[in-house]
Amino acid sequence: MNSPEEQRLFIGGEWVTPDGGHYEVVDPATEETVGRAPEASRDQVHAACAAAREAFGPWSRTAPEERAAVLERTARVIGERFMQYAELAQAETGATTGVARAMQVGVAAARFKRYARVEPAEWAIPPQINEAGPMGKAAVMGALAVRQPVGVVTCITSYNNPWANPAGKVAPALAMGNTVVVKPAPQDPLSVYRMAEALEEAGVPRGVVNVVSGRAVEVGEAAVDSPDVDMVSFTGSTAVGRRIGEVCGQALKRQLMELGGKGAALVFADADLGSAVAGIGTTFSFYSGQICTAPTRVLVQRPVYERLVEQLAAYAGRLKVGDPREAGTVVGPVISAAHRERVESYVELGRKEGAEVVVGGERPALERGFYVGPTLFAECRADMRVVREEIFGPVVTVTPFDDEEEGIALASATEYGLIDYVWSADVARAFRVARRLRAGGVGVNTVGRNMEAPFGGFRKSGVGRDCGSYALHAYSEVQSIVWPG
C-alpha cells in the first residue's frame, strides 16, 4: 500500500513515480500538510489513457456478474478501512466528522454496492410489420436494444467530496464494462488513490482503473484530449465544463457534466417555516456551502418574509463554527485560502450592491484554518451578482416576491438550473410550480434526495443525467439488432 506522505500515480496496474514530483496537500482546518500528491506529466496521463484502452477489450467482454463481484468486494474493502479513509477525507477536505463518515466514505461504499447489482442490459422492441417494397419482401421485423459500454471514460472529479463523487462515476462506468482514467481535484486527491487501492485489492484487472493527478492545467487537458478517450465525465465549474465541451466537441466524444448551481428555494406564505429554515440552513453547514445543490437563493412570499429572515438569522447564529474534528462543530472551513478569499469577495460585493448583512459577513476569529462565517443577506434584488452567481460558500440571499407568477419568474432569472426547492402546504401548488421550474430536479418541502432519481441540470448546470439506473444509461451506448421474424 502507498503511504499518503509521498503518493505515486496508478497507471496500468502499477504505482508509478510522477514525472513532475510532488506537491503538498493541506488540511483546510489546520493548514498543516496531510501528504504529498503526485504531479503527472502529459505523457503519463496519455500512458494512463493508453493502458485503459488496452484493458477495455477484455474488461468489456467480462461477464456482468464478474464485474459486479469486483464492485461488491471494493465496497467491502472500503467498509473494512472505513475509519482510516474517513480520517483522511476529513483531513483533505475539512469536512465535519459526520459528513466525512456518512456522506463521503459511507456514500462511496454504498455506490459501489449499488452498482454491484446486475441489471438487464438488453430489452425487446415491439415487432414491426413491413410492407413489400424496394428493400425486399413483406416481413415482420424483430428488434433488440442492447446497452454497450462507451469505451475509455475520463472521470474528472470535484473537491467537495473526494469519495462519493468519483465513486458515482467509477462504479457505474465499470459496471457497464468501461475502463476509466480518474483525474481527481488537485486539492484532495489522496482519497481517490485510496479508492484505487481498494479496487486493486478487490481484483480489478490491470489498466481498468487508472488515477493521475496534478495542479497543472495540462494534466486535465491531457486526460480530455487523449485520442484513447471516448467519453468525459466531469463535475465542477461551468467555465471549465465549457472548455471541456469544446475539446470533446472537436472529437465528438461523449460528455456527462454536472456543473454549477444557484438553487432557488421558493417559500410560500403557507409553508412550514421550520422545515424551510432547516432545509435552507444546510447551505451554511453542509460542506460549508461548497455544494452545487445548495438552496442559496431564497425567494419568500411577502407575508412571511420578515419571519423567515428572522428565523434564518437565528438558525445561522446558533451554528458552531470551528475545528471539524470537535464534537458539536457544524460549520468547518472552506477548501483553501484562495477559495476563502473568493467567498469573502462576494460578501463584500453584496454589501456594495446594497444587500443587508443580517448575520455574518466577517471572518471568524480563529487562529488557523480557512473559515468563512455563515452569512445571510436580506433585501436582495434579482439583478445583484450575489443573487445570480454561484458563490460556493456558506452565503444565503433572501429576496421577497408577491405572487406565484413573480416567484417563478425570479427563480428562472439565472443561467443555472440544477436543483430548485418549493415549500408550500398546498401540495397541488407545490407540484404545479415544480413543473414550471427550469431545473433538473425540484425538492418539494425537502432538501433530501432519492438516489435512484435522475440527477443533472438544465441550461448551464450540465449535460446528461446519472444516479441509479440513469448512470448505467449515461455510461453506455445503445445498439439495435434487427432481424426478420
GUDOBA-687988 format. One record per residue (C-alpha): residue number from 0; residue in one letter; chain; x, y, z. Coordinates in steps of 0.02 Angstrom, whole numbers, plus 50000, padded with zeros to 5 digits. Layout:
% residues N
<zakol NUM; a; A; <X; Y; Z>>;
...
END
This chain:
% residues 485
<zakol 0; m; A; <50000; 50000; 50000>>;
<zakol 1; n; A; <50058; 50175; 49961>>;
<zakol 2; s; A; <50097; 50296; 50100>>;
<zakol 3; p; A; <49996; 50457; 50075>>;
<zakol 4; e; A; <50151; 50555; 50131>>;
<zakol 5; e; A; <50226; 50530; 49956>>;
<zakol 6; q; A; <50091; 50463; 49842>>;
<zakol 7; r; A; <50125; 50382; 49674>>;
<zakol 8; l; A; <50017; 50379; 49517>>;
<zakol 9; f; A; <49916; 50224; 49472>>;
<zakol 10; i; A; <49940; 50180; 49288>>;
<zakol 11; g; A; <49910; 50013; 49204>>;
<zakol 12; g; A; <49904; 49921; 49371>>;
<zakol 13; e; A; <50072; 49993; 49428>>;
<zakol 14; w; A; <50113; 50125; 49558>>;
<zakol 15; v; A; <50219; 50247; 49460>>;
<zakol 16; t; A; <50337; 50387; 49515>>;
<zakol 17; p; A; <50271; 50552; 49447>>;
<zakol 18; d; A; <50375; 50648; 49320>>;
<zakol 19; g; A; <50326; 50815; 49397>>;
<zakol 20; g; A; <50372; 50773; 49576>>;
<zakol 21; h; A; <50252; 50805; 49719>>;
<zakol 22; y; A; <50154; 50947; 49796>>;
<zakol 23; e; A; <50081; 50970; 49969>>;
<zakol 24; v; A; <49900; 50932; 50012>>;
<zakol 25; v; A; <49845; 51049; 50151>>;
<zakol 26; d; A; <49717; 51020; 50289>>;
<zakol 27; p; A; <49595; 51167; 50273>>;
<zakol 28; a; A; <49560; 51164; 50460>>;
<zakol 29; t; A; <49739; 51164; 50525>>;
<zakol 30; e; A; <49840; 51223; 50373>>;
<zakol 31; e; A; <49957; 51076; 50406>>;
<zakol 32; t; A; <50020; 50957; 50272>>;
<zakol 33; v; A; <49915; 50800; 50252>>;
<zakol 34; g; A; <50028; 50718; 50124>>;
<zakol 35; r; A; <50116; 50744; 49959>>;
<zakol 36; a; A; <50018; 50715; 49799>>;
<zakol 37; p; A; <50096; 50665; 49632>>;
<zakol 38; e; A; <50109; 50786; 49485>>;
<zakol 39; a; A; <50087; 50687; 49324>>;
<zakol 40; s; A; <50163; 50739; 49158>>;
<zakol 41; r; A; <50061; 50748; 48999>>;
<zakol 42; d; A; <50148; 50590; 48937>>;
<zakol 43; q; A; <50100; 50497; 49096>>;
<zakol 44; v; A; <49918; 50548; 49078>>;
<zakol 45; h; A; <49917; 50486; 48899>>;
<zakol 46; a; A; <50001; 50325; 48958>>;
<zakol 47; a; A; <49858; 50301; 49081>>;
<zakol 48; c; A; <49732; 50327; 48941>>;
<zakol 49; a; A; <49826; 50202; 48831>>;
<zakol 50; a; A; <49826; 50075; 48973>>;
<zakol 51; a; A; <49637; 50097; 48991>>;
<zakol 52; r; A; <49617; 50073; 48803>>;
<zakol 53; e; A; <49717; 49911; 48807>>;
<zakol 54; a; A; <49615; 49845; 48954>>;
<zakol 55; f; A; <49448; 49892; 48879>>;
<zakol 56; g; A; <49426; 49743; 48762>>;
<zakol 57; p; A; <49447; 49605; 48892>>;
<zakol 58; w; A; <49353; 49700; 49028>>;
<zakol 59; s; A; <49206; 49742; 48916>>;
<zakol 60; r; A; <49188; 49557; 48873>>;
<zakol 61; t; A; <49192; 49504; 49055>>;
<zakol 62; a; A; <49025; 49439; 49118>>;
<zakol 63; p; A; <48923; 49573; 49208>>;
<zakol 64; e; A; <48917; 49460; 49361>>;
<zakol 65; e; A; <49108; 49458; 49370>>;
<zakol 66; r; A; <49117; 49646; 49357>>;
<zakol 67; a; A; <48984; 49659; 49492>>;
<zakol 68; a; A; <49086; 49545; 49606>>;
<zakol 69; v; A; <49235; 49665; 49593>>;
<zakol 70; l; A; <49124; 49811; 49642>>;
<zakol 71; e; A; <49049; 49712; 49787>>;
<zakol 72; r; A; <49224; 49669; 49852>>;
<zakol 73; t; A; <49276; 49852; 49834>>;
<zakol 74; a; A; <49130; 49905; 49943>>;
<zakol 75; r; A; <49185; 49776; 50071>>;
<zakol 76; v; A; <49366; 49839; 50073>>;
<zakol 77; i; A; <49307; 50018; 50095>>;
<zakol 78; g; A; <49198; 49960; 50240>>;
<zakol 79; e; A; <49344; 49871; 50322>>;
<zakol 80; r; A; <49450; 50031; 50315>>;
<zakol 81; f; A; <49307; 50149; 50347>>;
<zakol 82; m; A; <49380; 50248; 50491>>;
<zakol 83; q; A; <49552; 50263; 50410>>;
<zakol 84; y; A; <49476; 50327; 50249>>;
<zakol 85; a; A; <49358; 50446; 50339>>;
<zakol 86; e; A; <49501; 50523; 50437>>;
<zakol 87; l; A; <49598; 50555; 50276>>;
<zakol 88; a; A; <49444; 50629; 50191>>;
<zakol 89; q; A; <49417; 50744; 50338>>;
<zakol 90; a; A; <49599; 50799; 50336>>;
<zakol 91; e; A; <49595; 50836; 50149>>;
<zakol 92; t; A; <49427; 50924; 50141>>;
<zakol 93; g; A; <49396; 50999; 50312>>;
<zakol 94; a; A; <49229; 50909; 50322>>;
<zakol 95; t; A; <49149; 50881; 50491>>;
<zakol 96; t; A; <49163; 50706; 50563>>;
<zakol 97; g; A; <48983; 50661; 50523>>;
<zakol 98; v; A; <48998; 50720; 50343>>;
<zakol 99; a; A; <49165; 50634; 50313>>;
<zakol 100; r; A; <49099; 50469; 50378>>;
<zakol 101; a; A; <48921; 50464; 50315>>;
<zakol 102; m; A; <48916; 50575; 50161>>;
<zakol 103; q; A; <49090; 50546; 50093>>;
<zakol 104; v; A; <49157; 50371; 50130>>;
<zakol 105; g; A; <48987; 50299; 50176>>;
<zakol 106; v; A; <48904; 50355; 50015>>;
<zakol 107; a; A; <49053; 50293; 49913>>;
<zakol 108; a; A; <49038; 50118; 49986>>;
<zakol 109; a; A; <48851; 50121; 49954>>;
<zakol 110; r; A; <48877; 50170; 49773>>;
<zakol 111; f; A; <48997; 50027; 49739>>;
<zakol 112; k; A; <48873; 49909; 49820>>;
<zakol 113; r; A; <48729; 49983; 49719>>;
<zakol 114; y; A; <48814; 49952; 49552>>;
<zakol 115; a; A; <48862; 49776; 49603>>;
<zakol 116; r; A; <48678; 49739; 49568>>;
<zakol 117; v; A; <48669; 49669; 49392>>;
<zakol 118; e; A; <48529; 49744; 49287>>;
<zakol 119; p; A; <48467; 49688; 49115>>;
<zakol 120; a; A; <48569; 49769; 48976>>;
<zakol 121; e; A; <48450; 49725; 48835>>;
<zakol 122; w; A; <48265; 49735; 48800>>;
<zakol 123; a; A; <48147; 49685; 48661>>;
<zakol 124; i; A; <48069; 49812; 48541>>;
<zakol 125; p; A; <47890; 49776; 48481>>;
<zakol 126; p; A; <47891; 49689; 48310>>;
<zakol 127; q; A; <47858; 49796; 48157>>;
<zakol 128; i; A; <47764; 49737; 48001>>;
<zakol 129; n; A; <47847; 49798; 47841>>;
<zakol 130; e; A; <47756; 49800; 47675>>;
<zakol 131; a; A; <47842; 49733; 47520>>;
<zakol 132; g; A; <47945; 49866; 47432>>;
<zakol 133; p; A; <48115; 49913; 47363>>;
<zakol 134; m; A; <48200; 49841; 47518>>;
<zakol 135; g; A; <48127; 49668; 47494>>;
<zakol 136; k; A; <47976; 49558; 47529>>;
<zakol 137; a; A; <47847; 49593; 47663>>;
<zakol 138; a; A; <47912; 49540; 47833>>;
<zakol 139; v; A; <47888; 49553; 48018>>;
<zakol 140; m; A; <48047; 49633; 48088>>;
<zakol 141; g; A; <48103; 49594; 48264>>;
<zakol 142; a; A; <48222; 49707; 48359>>;
<zakol 143; l; A; <48327; 49708; 48515>>;
<zakol 144; a; A; <48404; 49858; 48602>>;
<zakol 145; v; A; <48570; 49821; 48688>>;
<zakol 146; r; A; <48669; 49932; 48804>>;
<zakol 147; q; A; <48854; 49928; 48758>>;
<zakol 148; p; A; <48998; 50011; 48851>>;
<zakol 149; v; A; <49060; 50177; 48782>>;
<zakol 150; g; A; <49245; 50134; 48798>>;
<zakol 151; v; A; <49376; 50232; 48895>>;
<zakol 152; v; A; <49300; 50360; 49014>>;
<zakol 153; t; A; <49396; 50503; 49090>>;
<zakol 154; c; A; <49321; 50547; 49260>>;
<zakol 155; i; A; <49366; 50721; 49322>>;
<zakol 156; t; A; <49303; 50741; 49499>>;
<zakol 157; s; A; <49260; 50883; 49617>>;
<zakol 158; y; A; <49349; 50934; 49777>>;
<zakol 159; n; A; <49196; 50943; 49889>>;
<zakol 160; n; A; <49177; 50754; 49901>>;
<zakol 161; p; A; <49331; 50652; 49851>>;
<zakol 162; w; A; <49241; 50488; 49890>>;
<zakol 163; a; A; <49059; 50496; 49838>>;
<zakol 164; n; A; <49089; 50595; 49679>>;
<zakol 165; p; A; <49219; 50481; 49599>>;
<zakol 166; a; A; <49127; 50326; 49661>>;
<zakol 167; g; A; <48970; 50390; 49573>>;
<zakol 168; k; A; <49068; 50393; 49410>>;
<zakol 169; v; A; <49185; 50244; 49426>>;
<zakol 170; a; A; <49060; 50115; 49491>>;
<zakol 171; p; A; <48927; 50129; 49354>>;
<zakol 172; a; A; <49060; 50152; 49219>>;
<zakol 173; l; A; <49146; 49990; 49272>>;
<zakol 174; a; A; <48979; 49900; 49292>>;
<zakol 175; m; A; <48941; 49937; 49109>>;
<zakol 176; g; A; <49110; 49870; 49051>>;
<zakol 177; n; A; <49203; 50034; 49026>>;
<zakol 178; t; A; <49379; 50068; 49085>>;
<zakol 179; v; A; <49422; 50231; 49173>>;
<zakol 180; v; A; <49555; 50363; 49199>>;
<zakol 181; v; A; <49517; 50464; 49354>>;
<zakol 182; k; A; <49586; 50640; 49371>>;
<zakol 183; p; A; <49544; 50697; 49549>>;
<zakol 184; a; A; <49534; 50877; 49606>>;
<zakol 185; p; A; <49708; 50943; 49650>>;
<zakol 186; q; A; <49654; 50999; 49825>>;
<zakol 187; d; A; <49612; 50824; 49891>>;
<zakol 188; p; A; <49672; 50683; 49777>>;
<zakol 189; l; A; <49741; 50565; 49910>>;
<zakol 190; s; A; <49571; 50490; 49949>>;
<zakol 191; v; A; <49549; 50441; 49766>>;
<zakol 192; y; A; <49713; 50345; 49772>>;
<zakol 193; r; A; <49647; 50252; 49924>>;
<zakol 194; m; A; <49494; 50208; 49819>>;
<zakol 195; a; A; <49610; 50141; 49684>>;
<zakol 196; e; A; <49697; 50034; 49814>>;
<zakol 197; a; A; <49530; 49963; 49868>>;
<zakol 198; l; A; <49486; 49922; 49688>>;
<zakol 199; e; A; <49657; 49842; 49662>>;
<zakol 200; e; A; <49636; 49735; 49816>>;
<zakol 201; a; A; <49461; 49687; 49756>>;
<zakol 202; g; A; <49540; 49614; 49599>>;
<zakol 203; v; A; <49509; 49744; 49465>>;
<zakol 204; p; A; <49618; 49694; 49315>>;
<zakol 205; r; A; <49770; 49797; 49267>>;
<zakol 206; g; A; <49729; 49954; 49168>>;
<zakol 207; v; A; <49542; 49951; 49203>>;
<zakol 208; v; A; <49562; 50089; 49333>>;
<zakol 209; n; A; <49698; 50223; 49322>>;
<zakol 210; v; A; <49723; 50377; 49431>>;
<zakol 211; v; A; <49827; 50529; 49382>>;
<zakol 212; s; A; <49834; 50695; 49474>>;
<zakol 213; g; A; <49915; 50865; 49467>>;
<zakol 214; r; A; <49890; 51050; 49491>>;
<zakol 215; a; A; <49941; 51096; 49314>>;
<zakol 216; v; A; <49801; 51129; 49190>>;
<zakol 217; e; A; <49888; 51017; 49064>>;
<zakol 218; v; A; <49851; 50863; 49172>>;
<zakol 219; g; A; <49665; 50883; 49150>>;
<zakol 220; e; A; <49683; 50936; 48968>>;
<zakol 221; a; A; <49783; 50780; 48928>>;
<zakol 222; a; A; <49651; 50671; 49010>>;
<zakol 223; v; A; <49519; 50751; 48897>>;
<zakol 224; d; A; <49610; 50766; 48731>>;
<zakol 225; s; A; <49691; 50594; 48728>>;
<zakol 226; p; A; <49639; 50501; 48570>>;
<zakol 227; d; A; <49613; 50346; 48677>>;
<zakol 228; v; A; <49470; 50429; 48774>>;
<zakol 229; d; A; <49291; 50403; 48714>>;
<zakol 230; m; A; <49195; 50498; 48850>>;
<zakol 231; v; A; <49225; 50630; 48983>>;
<zakol 232; s; A; <49126; 50634; 49145>>;
<zakol 233; f; A; <49156; 50799; 49235>>;
<zakol 234; t; A; <49096; 50878; 49396>>;
<zakol 235; g; A; <49149; 51058; 49426>>;
<zakol 236; s; A; <49127; 51236; 49369>>;
<zakol 237; t; A; <49029; 51290; 49217>>;
<zakol 238; a; A; <49181; 51383; 49150>>;
<zakol 239; v; A; <49290; 51227; 49149>>;
<zakol 240; g; A; <49145; 51123; 49084>>;
<zakol 241; r; A; <49127; 51240; 48936>>;
<zakol 242; r; A; <49310; 51216; 48892>>;
<zakol 243; i; A; <49297; 51027; 48907>>;
<zakol 244; g; A; <49143; 51032; 48797>>;
<zakol 245; e; A; <49239; 51124; 48662>>;
<zakol 246; v; A; <49376; 50993; 48660>>;
<zakol 247; c; A; <49252; 50848; 48664>>;
<zakol 248; g; A; <49151; 50928; 48526>>;
<zakol 249; q; A; <49301; 50932; 48411>>;
<zakol 250; a; A; <49323; 50744; 48428>>;
<zakol 251; l; A; <49136; 50704; 48452>>;
<zakol 252; k; A; <49169; 50625; 48622>>;
<zakol 253; r; A; <49026; 50584; 48739>>;
<zakol 254; q; A; <49003; 50702; 48886>>;
<zakol 255; l; A; <48921; 50692; 49056>>;
<zakol 256; m; A; <48935; 50856; 49150>>;
<zakol 257; e; A; <48871; 50910; 49320>>;
<zakol 258; l; A; <48913; 51094; 49331>>;
<zakol 259; g; A; <48869; 51246; 49435>>;
<zakol 260; g; A; <48708; 51284; 49526>>;
<zakol 261; k; A; <48616; 51428; 49609>>;
<zakol 262; g; A; <48469; 51337; 49683>>;
<zakol 263; a; A; <48311; 51437; 49711>>;
<zakol 264; a; A; <48207; 51400; 49866>>;
<zakol 265; l; A; <48030; 51465; 49843>>;
<zakol 266; v; A; <47944; 51484; 50012>>;
<zakol 267; f; A; <47758; 51520; 50002>>;
<zakol 268; a; A; <47658; 51604; 50140>>;
<zakol 269; d; A; <47575; 51440; 50192>>;
<zakol 270; a; A; <47740; 51346; 50209>>;
<zakol 271; d; A; <47803; 51259; 50365>>;
<zakol 272; l; A; <47937; 51389; 50404>>;
<zakol 273; g; A; <48029; 51274; 50523>>;
<zakol 274; s; A; <48052; 51146; 50385>>;
<zakol 275; a; A; <48103; 51280; 50260>>;
<zakol 276; v; A; <48230; 51357; 50380>>;
<zakol 277; a; A; <48307; 51187; 50420>>;
<zakol 278; g; A; <48322; 51146; 50234>>;
<zakol 279; i; A; <48392; 51315; 50182>>;
<zakol 280; g; A; <48509; 51312; 50331>>;
<zakol 281; t; A; <48602; 51164; 50257>>;
<zakol 282; t; A; <48687; 51292; 50144>>;
<zakol 283; f; A; <48778; 51358; 50298>>;
<zakol 284; s; A; <48825; 51189; 50367>>;
<zakol 285; f; A; <48834; 51054; 50233>>;
<zakol 286; y; A; <49011; 51060; 50161>>;
<zakol 287; s; A; <49014; 51242; 50221>>;
<zakol 288; g; A; <48907; 51286; 50071>>;
<zakol 289; q; A; <49026; 51206; 49947>>;
<zakol 290; i; A; <48891; 51107; 49861>>;
<zakol 291; c; A; <48806; 51141; 49695>>;
<zakol 292; t; A; <48635; 51083; 49755>>;
<zakol 293; a; A; <48625; 51207; 49899>>;
<zakol 294; p; A; <48467; 51316; 49913>>;
<zakol 295; t; A; <48570; 51476; 49914>>;
<zakol 296; r; A; <48443; 51590; 49830>>;
<zakol 297; v; A; <48290; 51606; 49942>>;
<zakol 298; l; A; <48131; 51682; 49871>>;
<zakol 299; v; A; <48000; 51718; 50004>>;
<zakol 300; q; A; <47819; 51772; 49987>>;
<zakol 301; r; A; <47798; 51941; 50071>>;
<zakol 302; p; A; <47676; 51893; 50211>>;
<zakol 303; v; A; <47810; 51781; 50290>>;
<zakol 304; y; A; <47966; 51870; 50227>>;
<zakol 305; e; A; <48016; 51953; 50391>>;
<zakol 306; r; A; <47979; 51798; 50494>>;
<zakol 307; l; A; <48085; 51688; 50381>>;
<zakol 308; v; A; <48232; 51809; 50383>>;
<zakol 309; e; A; <48221; 51817; 50572>>;
<zakol 310; q; A; <48215; 51629; 50591>>;
<zakol 311; l; A; <48357; 51601; 50467>>;
<zakol 312; a; A; <48462; 51728; 50559>>;
<zakol 313; a; A; <48430; 51639; 50724>>;
<zakol 314; y; A; <48472; 51471; 50644>>;
<zakol 315; a; A; <48636; 51535; 50573>>;
<zakol 316; g; A; <48682; 51619; 50735>>;
<zakol 317; r; A; <48669; 51454; 50831>>;
<zakol 318; l; A; <48789; 51359; 50718>>;
<zakol 319; k; A; <48958; 51314; 50792>>;
<zakol 320; v; A; <49100; 51363; 50675>>;
<zakol 321; g; A; <49271; 51286; 50703>>;
<zakol 322; d; A; <49376; 51128; 50708>>;
<zakol 323; p; A; <49279; 50996; 50611>>;
<zakol 324; r; A; <49351; 50860; 50723>>;
<zakol 325; e; A; <49270; 50933; 50879>>;
<zakol 326; a; A; <49101; 50869; 50935>>;
<zakol 327; g; A; <48963; 50992; 50900>>;
<zakol 328; t; A; <49051; 51082; 50756>>;
<zakol 329; v; A; <48928; 51112; 50615>>;
<zakol 330; v; A; <49024; 51230; 50501>>;
<zakol 331; g; A; <49201; 51184; 50454>>;
<zakol 332; p; A; <49322; 51275; 50339>>;
<zakol 333; v; A; <49312; 51300; 50152>>;
<zakol 334; i; A; <49438; 51206; 50046>>;
<zakol 335; s; A; <49579; 51335; 50031>>;
<zakol 336; a; A; <49640; 51510; 50069>>;
<zakol 337; a; A; <49608; 51558; 49888>>;
<zakol 338; h; A; <49429; 51499; 49896>>;
<zakol 339; r; A; <49402; 51589; 50062>>;
<zakol 340; e; A; <49458; 51750; 49977>>;
<zakol 341; r; A; <49337; 51717; 49834>>;
<zakol 342; v; A; <49189; 51693; 49952>>;
<zakol 343; e; A; <49238; 51845; 50054>>;
<zakol 344; s; A; <49249; 51950; 49895>>;
<zakol 345; y; A; <49068; 51904; 49859>>;
<zakol 346; v; A; <49017; 51954; 50034>>;
<zakol 347; e; A; <49097; 52123; 50008>>;
<zakol 348; l; A; <49015; 52136; 49836>>;
<zakol 349; g; A; <48845; 52103; 49915>>;
<zakol 350; r; A; <48871; 52247; 50034>>;
<zakol 351; k; A; <48918; 52362; 49890>>;
<zakol 352; e; A; <48765; 52307; 49792>>;
<zakol 353; g; A; <48654; 52361; 49935>>;
<zakol 354; a; A; <48607; 52195; 50014>>;
<zakol 355; e; A; <48582; 52196; 50202>>;
<zakol 356; v; A; <48701; 52085; 50303>>;
<zakol 357; v; A; <48587; 52008; 50434>>;
<zakol 358; v; A; <48711; 51880; 50501>>;
<zakol 359; g; A; <48897; 51852; 50472>>;
<zakol 360; g; A; <48996; 51949; 50346>>;
<zakol 361; e; A; <49156; 51938; 50448>>;
<zakol 362; r; A; <49295; 51809; 50457>>;
<zakol 363; p; A; <49282; 51701; 50615>>;
<zakol 364; a; A; <49413; 51739; 50747>>;
<zakol 365; l; A; <49508; 51575; 50733>>;
<zakol 366; e; A; <49697; 51561; 50734>>;
<zakol 367; r; A; <49711; 51434; 50594>>;
<zakol 368; g; A; <49605; 51368; 50453>>;
<zakol 369; f; A; <49511; 51437; 50304>>;
<zakol 370; y; A; <49349; 51484; 50388>>;
<zakol 371; v; A; <49204; 51588; 50323>>;
<zakol 372; g; A; <49064; 51635; 50442>>;
<zakol 373; p; A; <48885; 51588; 50389>>;
<zakol 374; t; A; <48819; 51745; 50304>>;
<zakol 375; l; A; <48639; 51795; 50272>>;
<zakol 376; f; A; <48592; 51934; 50151>>;
<zakol 377; a; A; <48418; 52011; 50153>>;
<zakol 378; e; A; <48333; 52143; 50046>>;
<zakol 379; c; A; <48411; 52068; 49890>>;
<zakol 380; r; A; <48363; 52101; 49710>>;
<zakol 381; a; A; <48367; 51982; 49563>>;
<zakol 382; d; A; <48496; 52088; 49471>>;
<zakol 383; m; A; <48627; 52077; 49609>>;
<zakol 384; r; A; <48779; 51970; 49567>>;
<zakol 385; v; A; <48771; 51887; 49739>>;
<zakol 386; v; A; <48597; 51828; 49690>>;
<zakol 387; r; A; <48640; 51774; 49512>>;
<zakol 388; e; A; <48814; 51698; 49526>>;
<zakol 389; e; A; <48872; 51539; 49612>>;
<zakol 390; i; A; <48971; 51582; 49769>>;
<zakol 391; f; A; <49003; 51404; 49831>>;
<zakol 392; g; A; <49013; 51451; 50014>>;
<zakol 393; p; A; <48901; 51474; 50168>>;
<zakol 394; v; A; <48810; 51625; 50097>>;
<zakol 395; v; A; <48621; 51639; 50076>>;
<zakol 396; t; A; <48524; 51780; 49992>>;
<zakol 397; v; A; <48339; 51819; 50026>>;
<zakol 398; t; A; <48225; 51908; 49902>>;
<zakol 399; p; A; <48038; 51942; 49928>>;
<zakol 400; f; A; <47901; 51906; 49800>>;
<zakol 401; d; A; <47715; 51939; 49792>>;
<zakol 402; d; A; <47627; 51802; 49696>>;
<zakol 403; e; A; <47659; 51633; 49614>>;
<zakol 404; e; A; <47699; 51705; 49443>>;
<zakol 405; e; A; <47828; 51825; 49513>>;
<zakol 406; g; A; <47908; 51687; 49616>>;
<zakol 407; i; A; <47927; 51575; 49464>>;
<zakol 408; a; A; <47997; 51720; 49362>>;
<zakol 409; l; A; <48126; 51759; 49496>>;
<zakol 410; a; A; <48175; 51575; 49510>>;
<zakol 411; s; A; <48205; 51574; 49321>>;
<zakol 412; a; A; <48313; 51731; 49324>>;
<zakol 413; t; A; <48477; 51635; 49319>>;
<zakol 414; e; A; <48585; 51543; 49193>>;
<zakol 415; y; A; <48588; 51388; 49305>>;
<zakol 416; g; A; <48459; 51251; 49328>>;
<zakol 417; l; A; <48521; 51109; 49437>>;
<zakol 418; i; A; <48404; 51089; 49587>>;
<zakol 419; d; A; <48269; 51207; 49650>>;
<zakol 420; y; A; <48154; 51191; 49800>>;
<zakol 421; v; A; <47973; 51233; 49841>>;
<zakol 422; w; A; <47897; 51247; 50014>>;
<zakol 423; s; A; <47708; 51256; 50025>>;
<zakol 424; a; A; <47568; 51170; 50122>>;
<zakol 425; d; A; <47467; 51168; 49960>>;
<zakol 426; v; A; <47536; 51011; 49880>>;
<zakol 427; a; A; <47445; 51042; 49716>>;
<zakol 428; r; A; <47525; 51213; 49701>>;
<zakol 429; a; A; <47696; 51147; 49751>>;
<zakol 430; f; A; <47693; 51018; 49610>>;
<zakol 431; r; A; <47620; 51143; 49487>>;
<zakol 432; v; A; <47762; 51264; 49524>>;
<zakol 433; a; A; <47891; 51124; 49521>>;
<zakol 434; r; A; <47843; 51076; 49343>>;
<zakol 435; r; A; <47868; 51255; 49285>>;
<zakol 436; l; A; <48042; 51274; 49359>>;
<zakol 437; r; A; <48183; 51254; 49233>>;
<zakol 438; a; A; <48289; 51140; 49341>>;
<zakol 439; g; A; <48347; 50960; 49329>>;
<zakol 440; g; A; <48274; 50923; 49499>>;
<zakol 441; v; A; <48149; 51002; 49619>>;
<zakol 442; g; A; <48132; 50964; 49804>>;
<zakol 443; v; A; <47955; 50986; 49871>>;
<zakol 444; n; A; <47959; 51028; 50057>>;
<zakol 445; t; A; <48129; 50944; 50072>>;
<zakol 446; v; A; <48313; 50957; 50027>>;
<zakol 447; g; A; <48328; 50768; 50031>>;
<zakol 448; r; A; <48364; 50665; 49877>>;
<zakol 449; n; A; <48310; 50497; 49809>>;
<zakol 450; m; A; <48473; 50421; 49749>>;
<zakol 451; e; A; <48385; 50319; 49614>>;
<zakol 452; a; A; <48310; 50476; 49536>>;
<zakol 453; p; A; <48397; 50553; 49384>>;
<zakol 454; f; A; <48522; 50689; 49432>>;
<zakol 455; g; A; <48584; 50828; 49320>>;
<zakol 456; g; A; <48549; 51005; 49263>>;
<zakol 457; f; A; <48461; 51113; 49136>>;
<zakol 458; r; A; <48549; 51255; 49046>>;
<zakol 459; k; A; <48724; 51294; 49111>>;
<zakol 460; s; A; <48709; 51170; 49254>>;
<zakol 461; g; A; <48758; 51022; 49149>>;
<zakol 462; v; A; <48732; 50893; 49014>>;
<zakol 463; g; A; <48657; 50721; 49042>>;
<zakol 464; r; A; <48592; 50626; 49193>>;
<zakol 465; d; A; <48662; 50499; 49314>>;
<zakol 466; c; A; <48618; 50410; 49479>>;
<zakol 467; g; A; <48525; 50246; 49491>>;
<zakol 468; s; A; <48492; 50159; 49326>>;
<zakol 469; y; A; <48514; 50326; 49237>>;
<zakol 470; a; A; <48702; 50313; 49268>>;
<zakol 471; l; A; <48705; 50146; 49177>>;
<zakol 472; h; A; <48625; 50233; 49029>>;
<zakol 473; a; A; <48747; 50378; 49043>>;
<zakol 474; y; A; <48899; 50264; 49031>>;
<zakol 475; s; A; <48834; 50160; 48887>>;
<zakol 476; e; A; <48790; 50168; 48703>>;
<zakol 477; v; A; <48628; 50089; 48643>>;
<zakol 478; q; A; <48644; 49967; 48499>>;
<zakol 479; s; A; <48497; 49899; 48399>>;
<zakol 480; i; A; <48496; 49725; 48324>>;
<zakol 481; v; A; <48360; 49691; 48194>>;
<zakol 482; w; A; <48308; 49527; 48112>>;
<zakol 483; p; A; <48165; 49458; 48007>>;
<zakol 484; g; A; <48035; 49366; 48108>>;
END
